[in-house]
């Protein structure tokens, strides 16, 4: 779908911010693995490192999914995906504030900016999908920690 004028500029900004968020998430993931491997320590719960790296990779993937929705013109879906990924990134960033937390909070901010660039959705209960997605993202984080045995 070719866009010209202000709509094209707005779409490029949304895609650029989404791409920056995906790169920030991938860099956070790489940085986390680099820190873990540099310490040469055995974690007390062996499933934590794979879970966290998978969760951060899912945040990066969600950013790409949001970008795909922007390209397809499905802006309400893109906004929901960006906000859901931002909630998951912020939640994990808060929990991991002493290691990769700041990088994840920057990722959450970029995802929020990408969602904010999308015009408001004019529907009844338009808040429902982003709120549900944010709830699922945080619930998946908690469930993951429960499964690996840290909570």
C-alpha positions, 0 to 999 in steps of 0.5 A: 500500500503506497502512501504519500504525503503526511500519511507516508511520513507518519507510517515511516516514523511508526516503522522506524520507532518499531524497528528501533524498539526491536533492535533495542530488545535484541541488544538487551538480549545479547547484552544479557547473554554476554553478562551471564557468560562473562560471569561463568556462574551456574544460575541457581535455577537453570531455566531462568536464563533461557526463559528471560532470553526467550521472553526478550526475543518475544518482545523483539518479535512482537515489535516486528509483528506490530510493524507488519500491522502498520504496513498492512494498515491495521493500525488498531492491531499494531497499537495493541501489539506495541502496547502489549510488548511495552507492558511486558518489557516494562515489567521485566525491566523493573524486575531486572533493574540491576542488570538489563532493566534500563535497556528494557525500560528504554525498549518499553519507551520506544514501543510506547512511542510507536503506539502513541504515533498511531492515531486514536482508534474510534471504536467502542471499548478500544482500550480492551485489546491493548489492556488484554494484551498487556495483561497477557504479557505480564501474566506470561512473565509471571507464569514463566517465572513460576514454571522455572521455579523462581516464584 
